[in-house]
Amino acid sequence: MTNRPVTGEEDCLVIAPPGSTQRWIVHRPVDHYGDGYVYEIVVEISDDGISAKSSATLDGETPENLRDFLDGLARDWRGWSGIRS
C-alpha cells in the first residue's frame, strides 16, 4: 500500500442502489506512516441531500486481520462479554 492521496471514485468502493440517491463510499486505505501497520479509511454516506463523512483507523499490529475481526462480529452478533476494538 502506498501513501498517495485518493483521487476520485476509481479508488473507492461505492455502493449505490440503481435509481436511488443513497450512496455509501469507502475510500482506499492509506498508510500515512508507511509502516504497514496503521491505515486510515475515509467513509462517506449520503441520501437525499444529507451526508456524513468520517474516518477510521485500522491498527494491524495484532495477529487478527480485519476479515477475521468482522467474521467474529458476525458470528457473535447476539453479544459477547468484554470489549472489542
C-alpha positions in Angstrom: 0.0 0.0 0.0 1.4 3.4 -0.9 1.0 6.8 0.8 -0.8 8.5 -2.0 -3.9 10.7 -1.9 -7.3 9.3 -3.1 -8.1 10.8 -6.5 -11.8 10.3 -7.4 -14.1 7.3 -7.1 -11.9 5.0 -9.0 -10.0 4.4 -5.7 -13.2 3.8 -3.7 -15.8 1.1 -3.1 -19.1 2.8 -4.0 -22.4 1.2 -3.1 -25.4 3.0 -4.7 -28.7 1.3 -5.5 -29.9 2.0 -9.0 -32.4 4.8 -9.1 -31.6 5.9 -5.6 -29.9 8.9 -4.0 -28.3 6.7 -1.4 -24.6 6.2 -1.5 -22.0 4.5 0.7 -18.4 5.3 -0.2 -15.4 3.5 1.4 -12.1 5.0 0.3 -9.0 3.1 -0.2 -7.0 2.6 3.0 -4.0 4.9 3.3 -0.8 4.1 5.2 0.3 7.6 6.2 3.3 6.4 8.1 4.5 3.8 5.6 4.9 1.2 8.3 2.4 -1.3 7.0 0.6 -1.4 10.4 -1.7 1.7 10.7 -4.2 2.6 7.9 -6.8 5.3 7.7 -10.0 4.7 5.8 -12.4 7.5 5.0 -16.1 6.5 4.8 -19.0 8.6 3.5 -22.7 8.0 3.5 -25.4 10.2 1.8 -29.0 10.2 0.9 -31.4 12.8 -0.3 -29.4 16.0 0.5 -27.9 14.8 3.8 -24.4 13.4 4.1 -21.8 12.3 6.7 -18.1 11.7 6.4 -15.7 10.2 8.9 -12.5 8.2 9.1 -11.5 5.1 10.9 -8.0 4.0 11.8 -7.1 0.3 11.5 -4.2 -0.9 13.5 -2.6 -4.1 12.1 -0.2 -4.8 14.9 -2.3 -7.6 16.3 -2.4 -11.1 14.7 -6.1 -10.7 13.9 -6.9 -9.1 10.5 -9.9 -7.1 9.5 -11.6 -10.0 7.8 -11.3 -12.2 10.9 -12.5 -9.4 13.2 -15.6 -8.8 11.0 -16.2 -12.5 10.8 -16.1 -12.7 14.6 -18.6 -9.8 14.9 -21.0 -11.6 12.5 -20.6 -14.9 14.4 -21.2 -13.3 17.8 -23.9 -10.8 16.7 -26.1 -11.6 19.7 -23.4 -10.3 22.0 -20.2 -11.2 23.8 -18.6 -10.4 27.1 -15.8 -8.0 27.3 -14.7 -5.2 24.9 -13.8 -5.5 21.3 -12.0 -2.8 19.4 
